[in-house]
Amino acid sequence: MTTHTQTTKFGLDTFGDMTVDDNGKPESAGTVIRNLVEQAVLADSLGIDSINIGEHHRADFAVSAPDTVLAGIATRTSRITLGSGVTVLSSEDPVRVYQRFATIDALSNGRAEITAGRGSFTESFPLFGFELSDYHQLFEEKLELLVQLLDEKPVTWSGRTRAGLENHEVYPKTERGRLGLRVGVGGSPESVVRAARLGIPLALAIIGGDPARFAPYSRLYHDQLESFGRGPLPISIHSPGHIAKTDEQATEELWPNYLDSFGRIGRERGWGPITKDHYLNEVHHGSLYVGSAETVARKIAYAVQSVGAQRFDLKYSNGPMPHSQLMSSIELYGSTVIPLVHDMLATSKPEPVVAG
């Protein structure tokens, strides 16, 4: 499966993980959010295409309102696309989601983008008064309403999860006439089919294993788009990683943070303990993009070509990593990794990579 290097885009993802300083001292949520703005400013200066900020409602993440953070970033940047990653649509009001991102679009001169998803945690359901038993219907109905809202025309809609609308105008309108939208998918064929039916670009969250195993989802998406009479739409990949001067440095810097973050989640969900062997297997053979600029570039090029993606978003923030390490990783990604990937996609078919 192939892609075209001239259309391949590269972004950054972050959930705003709570961090420590260079001495290992925990930092406040305020510090994390202000540092996140500086990370976006650096990404903008490097020519990185997009930055996407996730929504969580728990102690290990600082960002519960990504649209507010994106609005702040809009006033400090000039070209980078500003997106959510993801907006937990099931527990949101699609009208307010549209209005907030239309406002970010105005502040940024047309750079706002929504990535709608179910989210990887469920804290928002009790927090905002929703029932987990309505998990599927909430997302289905609200996504269909959001898609209508993006047409920026009078909306008529009815459902069970919110009040209906009858020929209702929603404001503000955007200057470009439409907001960008993607739907985040973690590996459910039903979600892929839904995205094709609604005509929404697909964002594949690939957080483990060989990325080539997601190629069938890419084929399913294109087949379904054709069956619904739609033209091709872009596919993007979201995966975690960390870049440093050498493979060894990157691997050792990320490991304690990976253990902290995924170990906590694993304990909550009843998984087995995270071992360094498991971690190294993902670094060497899976979807952890960890290593030197050359190693990470080769892994990204392989993933993009094997899935047939037009965009790759690196989740550069993983656990309580210091701001200085995150800034260094962003610098290497923008200045070295992305140009290398463009060259690799233009000249060869990358093969699976083992970090040295």
C-alpha positions as a Markdown table, in Angstrom:
| # | Residue | x | y | z |
|---|---|---|---|---|
| 1 | Met | 0.0 | 0.0 | 0.0 |
| 2 | Thr | 1.5 | 3.4 | -1.0 |
| 3 | Thr | 1.1 | 7.0 | -0.1 |
| 4 | His | 2.3 | 10.3 | -1.7 |
| 5 | Thr | 5.1 | 12.1 | 0.1 |
| 6 | Gln | 4.0 | 15.5 | -1.1 |
| 7 | Thr | 0.7 | 15.1 | 0.7 |
| 8 | Thr | 2.1 | 13.4 | 3.9 |
| 9 | Lys | 1.6 | 15.6 | 7.0 |
| 10 | Phe | 3.2 | 15.3 | 10.4 |
| 11 | Gly | 1.7 | 16.4 | 13.7 |
| 12 | Leu | 2.2 | 16.1 | 17.5 |
| 13 | Asp | -0.3 | 14.8 | 20.1 |
| 14 | Thr | -0.3 | 15.4 | 23.8 |
| 15 | Phe | -2.7 | 14.6 | 26.6 |
| 16 | Gly | -1.0 | 17.2 | 28.8 |
| 17 | Asp | 0.5 | 14.6 | 31.2 |
| 18 | Met | 1.4 | 15.9 | 34.6 |
| 19 | Thr | 5.2 | 16.4 | 34.6 |
| 20 | Val | 8.2 | 16.7 | 36.9 |
| 21 | Asp | 11.0 | 19.3 | 36.6 |
| 22 | Asp | 14.6 | 18.5 | 35.8 |
| 23 | Asn | 15.2 | 17.6 | 39.5 |
| 24 | Gly | 12.3 | 15.2 | 39.6 |
| 25 | Lys | 9.9 | 17.5 | 41.5 |
| 26 | Pro | 6.2 | 17.3 | 40.5 |
| 27 | Glu | 4.9 | 20.4 | 38.7 |
| 28 | Ser | 1.6 | 22.0 | 39.0 |
| 29 | Ala | -1.2 | 21.7 | 36.4 |
| 30 | Gly | -0.7 | 25.4 | 35.7 |
| 31 | Thr | 3.0 | 24.9 | 34.9 |
| 32 | Val | 2.2 | 21.9 | 32.7 |
| 33 | Ile | -0.4 | 23.9 | 30.7 |
| 34 | Arg | 1.9 | 26.9 | 30.3 |
| 35 | Asn | 4.7 | 24.6 | 29.1 |
| 36 | Leu | 2.4 | 23.0 | 26.7 |
| 37 | Val | 1.8 | 26.4 | 25.1 |
| 38 | Glu | 5.6 | 26.8 | 24.7 |
| 39 | Gln | 5.8 | 23.3 | 23.1 |
| 40 | Ala | 3.2 | 24.3 | 20.6 |
| 41 | Val | 5.1 | 27.6 | 19.8 |
| 42 | Leu | 8.3 | 25.6 | 19.2 |
| 43 | Ala | 6.4 | 23.2 | 16.9 |
| 44 | Asp | 5.0 | 26.1 | 15.0 |
| 45 | Ser | 8.4 | 27.6 | 14.5 |
| 46 | Leu | 9.7 | 24.3 | 13.2 |
| 47 | Gly | 7.0 | 24.0 | 10.5 |
| 48 | Ile | 5.3 | 21.0 | 12.1 |
| 49 | Asp | 1.8 | 20.7 | 10.5 |
| 50 | Ser | -0.4 | 20.2 | 13.6 |
| 51 | Ile | -0.7 | 19.9 | 17.3 |
| 52 | Asn | -3.5 | 17.9 | 18.9 |
| 53 | Ile | -4.5 | 18.2 | 22.6 |
| 54 | Gly | -6.4 | 15.5 | 24.4 |
| 55 | Glu | -9.2 | 15.7 | 27.0 |
| 56 | His | -9.1 | 13.9 | 30.3 |
| 57 | His | -10.6 | 14.3 | 33.7 |
| 58 | Arg | -8.2 | 12.6 | 36.1 |
| 59 | Ala | -5.2 | 13.5 | 38.2 |
| 60 | Asp | -2.4 | 12.3 | 35.9 |
| 61 | Phe | -3.4 | 14.8 | 33.1 |
| 62 | Ala | -3.5 | 18.6 | 33.3 |
| 63 | Val | -5.9 | 19.3 | 30.4 |
| 64 | Ser | -9.6 | 18.9 | 30.8 |
| 65 | Ala | -10.5 | 21.7 | 28.4 |
| 66 | Pro | -8.3 | 21.3 | 25.3 |
| 67 | Asp | -10.3 | 23.9 | 23.4 |
| 68 | Thr | -9.4 | 26.6 | 26.0 |
| 69 | Val | -5.7 | 25.7 | 25.7 |
| 70 | Leu | -5.9 | 25.7 | 21.9 |
| 71 | Ala | -7.4 | 29.2 | 22.0 |
| 72 | Gly | -4.4 | 30.3 | 24.0 |
| 73 | Ile | -2.0 | 28.7 | 21.5 |
| 74 | Ala | -3.9 | 30.3 | 18.6 |
| 75 | Thr | -2.7 | 33.8 | 19.9 |
| 76 | Arg | 0.9 | 32.7 | 20.0 |
| 77 | Thr | 1.3 | 30.8 | 16.7 |
| 78 | Ser | 0.8 | 31.6 | 13.0 |
| 79 | Arg | 0.6 | 28.5 | 10.9 |
| 80 | Ile | 0.2 | 25.2 | 12.8 |
| 81 | Thr | -3.2 | 23.4 | 12.8 |
| 82 | Leu | -4.8 | 23.4 | 16.2 |
| 83 | Gly | -6.8 | 20.2 | 17.0 |
| 84 | Ser | -8.2 | 18.2 | 19.8 |
| 85 | Gly | -7.0 | 14.7 | 20.3 |
| 86 | Val | -9.7 | 13.7 | 21.1 |
| 87 | Thr | -12.8 | 15.6 | 22.0 |
| 88 | Val | -14.8 | 13.1 | 24.1 |
| 89 | Leu | -18.0 | 13.7 | 22.2 |
| 90 | Ser | -20.1 | 11.2 | 24.1 |
| 91 | Ser | -20.1 | 13.5 | 27.1 |
| 92 | Glu | -20.1 | 16.8 | 25.2 |
| 93 | Asp | -22.7 | 18.9 | 23.6 |
| 94 | Pro | -22.0 | 18.9 | 19.8 |
| 95 | Val | -23.4 | 22.5 | 19.5 |
| 96 | Arg | -21.0 | 23.8 | 22.1 |
| 97 | Val | -18.1 | 21.8 | 20.5 |
| 98 | Tyr | -18.9 | 23.4 | 17.2 |
| 99 | Gln | -19.1 | 26.9 | 18.7 |
| 100 | Arg | -15.9 | 26.6 | 20.7 |
| 101 | Phe | -13.9 | 25.4 | 17.7 |
| 102 | Ala | -15.4 | 27.9 | 15.4 |
| 103 | Thr | -14.1 | 30.5 | 17.9 |
| 104 | Ile | -10.7 | 28.9 | 17.8 |
| 105 | Asp | -10.9 | 29.0 | 14.0 |
| 106 | Ala | -11.5 | 32.8 | 14.2 |
| 107 | Leu | -8.7 | 33.4 | 16.6 |
| 108 | Ser | -6.2 | 31.3 | 14.5 |
| 109 | Asn | -7.3 | 32.5 | 11.0 |
| 110 | Gly | -8.7 | 29.2 | 10.0 |
| 111 | Arg | -6.5 | 26.6 | 11.7 |
| 112 | Ala | -8.9 | 24.8 | 14.0 |
| 113 | Glu | -9.6 | 21.0 | 13.7 |
| 114 | Ile | -11.8 | 18.6 | 15.8 |
| 115 | Thr | -10.9 | 15.0 | 16.3 |
| 116 | Ala | -14.0 | 13.4 | 17.8 |
| 117 | Gly | -13.7 | 10.1 | 19.8 |
| 118 | Arg | -15.0 | 8.0 | 22.6 |
| 119 | Gly | -11.8 | 8.6 | 24.7 |
| 120 | Ser | -9.7 | 6.0 | 26.5 |
| 121 | Phe | -11.2 | 6.7 | 30.0 |
| 122 | Thr | -14.8 | 7.0 | 31.3 |
| 123 | Glu | -14.5 | 9.6 | 34.1 |
| 124 | Ser | -16.4 | 12.2 | 32.0 |
| 125 | Phe | -19.6 | 10.1 | 32.1 |
| 126 | Pro | -20.4 | 10.4 | 35.8 |
| 127 | Leu | -18.8 | 13.9 | 36.0 |
| 128 | Phe | -21.3 | 15.3 | 33.4 |
| 129 | Gly | -24.3 | 13.1 | 34.3 |
| 130 | Phe | -24.2 | 10.5 | 31.6 |
| 131 | Glu | -24.9 | 6.8 | 31.9 |
| 132 | Leu | -22.2 | 4.3 | 30.7 |
| 133 | Ser | -25.0 | 2.1 | 29.5 |
| 134 | Asp | -25.7 | 4.7 | 26.8 |
| 135 | Tyr | -22.0 | 4.6 | 25.7 |
| 136 | His | -22.7 | 3.6 | 22.1 |
| 137 | Gln | -25.9 | 5.7 | 21.5 |
| 138 | Leu | -24.4 | 8.8 | 22.9 |
| 139 | Phe | -21.4 | 8.7 | 20.5 |
| 140 | Glu | -23.5 | 7.7 | 17.5 |
| 141 | Glu | -26.1 | 10.4 | 17.8 |
| 142 | Lys | -23.8 | 13.2 | 18.8 |
| 143 | Leu | -21.4 | 12.5 | 15.9 |
| 144 | Glu | -24.2 | 12.6 | 13.4 |
| 145 | Leu | -25.3 | 15.9 | 14.9 |
| 146 | Leu | -21.8 | 17.3 | 14.8 |
| 147 | Val | -21.4 | 16.3 | 11.1 |
| 148 | Gln | -24.6 | 18.3 | 10.3 |
| 149 | Leu | -23.4 | 21.3 | 12.3 |
| 150 | Leu | -20.2 | 21.5 | 10.3 |
| 151 | Asp | -22.3 | 22.2 | 7.1 |
| 152 | Glu | -23.0 | 25.6 | 8.8 |
| 153 | Lys | -26.6 | 25.5 | 7.5 |
| 154 | Pro | -29.9 | 25.4 | 9.5 |
| 155 | Val | -30.0 | 22.1 | 11.4 |
| 156 | Thr | -32.9 | 19.8 | 11.9 |
| 157 | Trp | -32.1 | 16.9 | 14.1 |
| 158 | Ser | -33.8 | 14.7 | 16.7 |
| 159 | Gly | -32.5 | 12.0 | 19.0 |
| 160 | Arg | -32.7 | 10.6 | 22.5 |
| 161 | Thr | -29.5 | 12.0 | 23.9 |
| 162 | Arg | -30.2 | 15.7 | 23.8 |
| 163 | Ala | -33.0 | 18.2 | 22.8 |
| 164 | Gly | -33.8 | 18.2 | 19.1 |
| 165 | Leu | -33.3 | 21.1 | 16.8 |
| 166 | Glu | -35.7 | 22.4 | 14.2 |
| 167 | Asn | -34.3 | 24.5 | 11.3 |
| 168 | His | -31.9 | 26.0 | 13.8 |
| 169 | Glu | -29.0 | 28.3 | 12.9 |
| 170 | Val | -25.8 | 27.9 | 15.0 |
| 171 | Tyr | -23.2 | 30.6 | 15.4 |
| 172 | Pro | -20.5 | 31.8 | 14.8 |
| 173 | Lys | -20.0 | 30.8 | 11.2 |
| 174 | Thr | -16.4 | 30.2 | 10.1 |
| 175 | Glu | -14.8 | 32.4 | 7.5 |
| 176 | Arg | -13.7 | 29.3 | 5.5 |
| 177 | Gly | -17.2 | 27.7 | 5.7 |
| 178 | Arg | -16.3 | 24.5 | 7.4 |
| 179 | Leu | -14.2 | 23.2 | 10.3 |
| 180 | Gly | -11.9 | 20.2 | 9.9 |
| 181 | Leu | -13.1 | 17.0 | 11.5 |
| 182 | Arg | -11.5 | 13.6 | 12.0 |
| 183 | Val | -12.8 | 10.6 | 14.0 |
| 184 | Gly | -10.5 | 8.7 | 16.3 |
| 185 | Val | -10.7 | 4.9 | 16.0 |
| 186 | Gly | -8.9 | 2.3 | 18.1 |
| 187 | Gly | -9.5 | -0.8 | 16.0 |
| 188 | Ser | -13.2 | -1.4 | 15.8 |
| 189 | Pro | -14.4 | -2.3 | 12.2 |
| 190 | Glu | -17.8 | -0.8 | 13.1 |
| 191 | Ser | -16.1 | 2.6 | 13.9 |
| 192 | Val | -14.3 | 2.4 | 10.5 |
| 193 | Val | -17.6 | 1.8 | 8.7 |
| 194 | Arg | -19.3 | 4.6 | 10.5 |
| 195 | Ala | -16.5 | 7.1 | 9.6 |
| 196 | Ala | -16.9 | 6.1 | 5.9 |
| 197 | Arg | -20.7 | 6.4 | 6.0 |
| 198 | Leu | -20.5 | 9.9 | 7.5 |
| 199 | Gly | -17.6 | 10.9 | 5.2 |
| 200 | Ile | -15.1 | 11.7 | 8.0 |
| 201 | Pro | -11.3 | 11.3 | 7.7 |
| 202 | Leu | -10.0 | 8.5 | 9.9 |
| 203 | Ala | -7.5 | 8.8 | 12.7 |
| 204 | Leu | -6.1 | 5.4 | 13.8 |
| 205 | Ala | -4.8 | 5.1 | 17.3 |
| 206 | Ile | -2.0 | 2.5 | 17.0 |
| 207 | Ile | -0.4 | 2.1 | 20.4 |
| 208 | Gly | 1.0 | -1.4 | 20.2 |
| 209 | Gly | 2.2 | -4.1 | 17.8 |
| 210 | Asp | 3.3 | -3.8 | 14.2 |
| 211 | Pro | 1.5 | -0.9 | 12.5 |
| 212 | Ala | 1.0 | -3.0 | 9.4 |
| 213 | Arg | -1.7 | -5.0 | 11.2 |
| 214 | Phe | -3.9 | -1.9 | 10.8 |
| 215 | Ala | -3.7 | -2.1 | 7.0 |
| 216 | Pro | -7.0 | -4.1 | 6.8 |
| 217 | Tyr | -8.8 | -1.2 | 8.5 |
| 218 | Ser | -7.4 | 1.1 | 5.9 |
| 219 | Arg | -8.6 | -1.2 | 3.1 |
| 220 | Leu | -12.0 | -1.5 | 4.8 |
| 221 | Tyr | -12.3 | 2.3 | 5.0 |
| 222 | His | -11.5 | 2.8 | 1.4 |
| 223 | Asp | -13.9 | 0.0 | 0.3 |
| 224 | Gln | -16.7 | 1.5 | 2.4 |
| 225 | Leu | -16.1 | 5.0 | 1.1 |
| 226 | Glu | -16.5 | 3.7 | -2.4 |
| 227 | Ser | -19.7 | 1.7 | -1.4 |
| 228 | Phe | -21.2 | 4.9 | 0.0 |
| 229 | Gly | -20.3 | 6.8 | -3.2 |
| 230 | Arg | -17.7 | 8.9 | -1.6 |
| 231 | Gly | -14.2 | 9.8 | -2.9 |
| 232 | Pro | -11.0 | 9.1 | -1.0 |
| 233 | Leu | -10.4 | 10.7 | 2.4 |
| 234 | Pro | -7.2 | 10.9 | 4.3 |
| 235 | Ile | -6.1 | 8.4 | 7.0 |
| 236 | Ser | -3.8 | 9.4 | 9.9 |
| 237 | Ile | -1.9 | 7.4 | 12.5 |
| 238 | His | -1.5 | 8.4 | 16.2 |
| 239 | Ser | 1.3 | 6.6 | 18.1 |
| 240 | Pro | 3.5 | 7.3 | 21.1 |
| 241 | Gly | 7.2 | 7.9 | 21.1 |
| 242 | His | 10.3 | 9.8 | 22.2 |
| 243 | Ile | 13.3 | 11.1 | 20.3 |
| 244 | Ala | 16.9 | 11.8 | 21.6 |
| 245 | Lys | 20.4 | 11.9 | 20.3 |
| 246 | Thr | 20.9 | 8.1 | 20.4 |
| 247 | Asp | 18.6 | 5.1 | 20.6 |
| 248 | Glu | 20.0 | 4.2 | 24.0 |
| 249 | Gln | 19.3 | 7.7 | 25.4 |
| 250 | Ala | 15.8 | 7.8 | 24.1 |
| 251 | Thr | 15.0 | 4.3 | 25.4 |
| 252 | Glu | 16.3 | 5.0 | 28.8 |
| 253 | Glu | 14.7 | 8.4 | 29.1 |
| 254 | Leu | 11.2 | 7.1 | 28.2 |
| 255 | Trp | 11.3 | 3.9 | 30.2 |
| 256 | Pro | 10.6 | 5.2 | 33.8 |
| 257 | Asn | 7.9 | 7.5 | 32.4 |
| 258 | Tyr | 6.3 | 4.7 | 30.4 |
| 259 | Leu | 6.4 | 2.4 | 33.5 |
| 260 | Asp | 4.7 | 5.2 | 35.6 |
| 261 | Ser | 2.0 | 5.9 | 33.1 |
| 262 | Phe | 1.1 | 2.5 | 31.6 |
| 263 | Gly | 1.7 | 0.8 | 35.0 |
| 264 | Arg | -0.9 | 3.0 | 36.7 |
| 265 | Ile | -3.4 | 2.4 | 33.9 |
| 266 | Gly | -2.6 | -1.3 | 33.9 |
| 267 | Arg | -3.3 | -1.6 | 37.6 |
| 268 | Glu | -6.6 | 0.2 | 37.2 |
| 269 | Arg | -7.7 | -2.1 | 34.4 |
| 270 | Gly | -6.4 | -5.4 | 35.8 |
| 271 | Trp | -3.5 | -5.9 | 33.4 |
| 272 | Gly | -0.4 | -7.8 | 34.2 |
| 273 | Pro | 2.6 | -5.8 | 35.4 |
| 274 | Ile | 4.6 | -3.8 | 32.8 |
| 275 | Thr | 8.1 | -5.2 | 32.4 |
| 276 | Lys | 11.0 | -3.7 | 30.6 |
| 277 | Asp | 11.1 | -6.6 | 28.3 |
| 278 | His | 7.6 | -5.8 | 27.1 |
| 279 | Tyr | 8.6 | -2.2 | 26.7 |
| 280 | Leu | 11.7 | -3.0 | 24.7 |
| 281 | Asn | 9.7 | -5.3 | 22.5 |
| 282 | Glu | 7.4 | -2.5 | 21.6 |
| 283 | Val | 10.4 | -0.2 | 21.0 |
| 284 | His | 12.1 | -2.7 | 18.8 |
| 285 | His | 9.2 | -4.3 | 17.0 |
| 286 | Gly | 6.0 | -2.4 | 17.8 |
| 287 | Ser | 4.4 | 1.0 | 17.8 |
| 288 | Leu | 6.6 | 2.9 | 20.2 |
| 289 | Tyr | 8.6 | 5.4 | 18.1 |
| 290 | Val | 11.6 | 5.6 | 20.4 |
| 291 | Gly | 15.2 | 6.2 | 19.3 |
| 292 | Ser | 17.5 | 8.5 | 17.4 |
| 293 | Ala | 16.1 | 10.7 | 14.7 |
| 294 | Glu | 17.2 | 8.2 | 12.0 |
| 295 | Thr | 15.6 | 5.3 | 13.8 |
| 296 | Val | 12.3 | 7.0 | 14.5 |
| 297 | Ala | 12.2 | 8.4 | 10.9 |
| 298 | Arg | 12.6 | 4.9 | 9.5 |
| 299 | Lys | 9.9 | 3.5 | 11.8 |
| 300 | Ile | 7.5 | 6.3 | 10.8 |
| 301 | Ala | 8.1 | 5.9 | 7.1 |
| 302 | Tyr | 7.4 | 2.1 | 7.4 |
| 303 | Ala | 4.2 | 2.8 | 9.3 |
| 304 | Val | 2.9 | 5.4 | 6.9 |
| 305 | Gln | 3.5 | 3.1 | 3.9 |
| 306 | Ser | 2.3 | -0.1 | 5.5 |
| 307 | Val | -1.0 | 1.5 | 6.5 |
| 308 | Gly | -1.4 | 3.8 | 3.5 |
| 309 | Ala | -1.6 | 6.9 | 5.7 |
| 310 | Gln | -1.4 | 10.5 | 4.7 |
| 311 | Arg | -0.5 | 11.8 | 8.1 |
| 312 | Phe | 1.4 | 10.7 | 11.2 |
| 313 | Asp | 0.9 | 12.3 | 14.7 |
| 314 | Leu | 3.6 | 11.5 | 17.3 |
| 315 | Lys | 2.3 | 11.4 | 20.9 |
| 316 | Tyr | 5.4 | 13.0 | 22.3 |
| 317 | Ser | 4.2 | 13.3 | 25.9 |
| 318 | Asn | 4.1 | 10.0 | 27.7 |
| 319 | Gly | 4.1 | 10.0 | 31.5 |
| 320 | Pro | 5.8 | 12.6 | 33.8 |
| 321 | Met | 8.6 | 13.5 | 31.4 |
| 322 | Pro | 10.3 | 16.9 | 32.1 |
| 323 | His | 9.5 | 19.8 | 29.8 |
| 324 | Ser | 13.2 | 20.0 | 28.7 |
| 325 | Gln | 13.0 | 16.4 | 27.4 |
| 326 | Leu | 9.7 | 17.1 | 25.6 |
| 327 | Met | 11.2 | 20.3 | 24.0 |
| 328 | Ser | 14.3 | 18.4 | 22.8 |
| 329 | Ser | 12.1 | 15.6 | 21.3 |
| 330 | Ile | 9.9 | 18.2 | 19.5 |
| 331 | Glu | 13.1 | 19.9 | 18.1 |
| 332 | Leu | 14.5 | 16.7 | 16.7 |
| 333 | Tyr | 11.1 | 15.7 | 15.3 |
| 334 | Gly | 10.6 | 18.9 | 13.4 |
| 335 | Ser | 14.2 | 19.6 | 12.4 |
| 336 | Thr | 15.4 | 16.1 | 11.5 |
| 337 | Val | 12.8 | 13.3 | 11.6 |
| 338 | Ile | 10.2 | 14.9 | 9.4 |
| 339 | Pro | 12.7 | 15.8 | 6.6 |
| 340 | Leu | 14.2 | 12.3 | 6.8 |
| 341 | Val | 10.7 | 10.7 | 6.5 |
| 342 | His | 9.9 | 12.8 | 3.4 |
| 343 | Asp | 13.2 | 11.7 | 1.8 |
| 344 | Met | 12.5 | 8.0 | 2.7 |
| 345 | Leu | 9.0 | 8.1 | 1.3 |
| 346 | Ala | 10.2 | 9.7 | -1.9 |
| 347 | Thr | 13.1 | 7.3 | -2.6 |
| 348 | Ser | 12.4 | 3.8 | -1.1 |
| 349 | Lys | 10.0 | 1.4 | 0.5 |
| 350 | Pro | 11.0 | 1.3 | 4.2 |
| 351 | Glu | 11.2 | -2.0 | 6.0 |
| 352 | Pro | 10.4 | -2.7 | 9.7 |
| 353 | Val | 13.1 | -1.2 | 12.0 |
| 354 | Val | 14.8 | -2.5 | 15.1 |
| 355 | Ala | 16.2 | 0.2 | 17.3 |
| 356 | Gly | 19.9 | -0.3 | 18.0 |
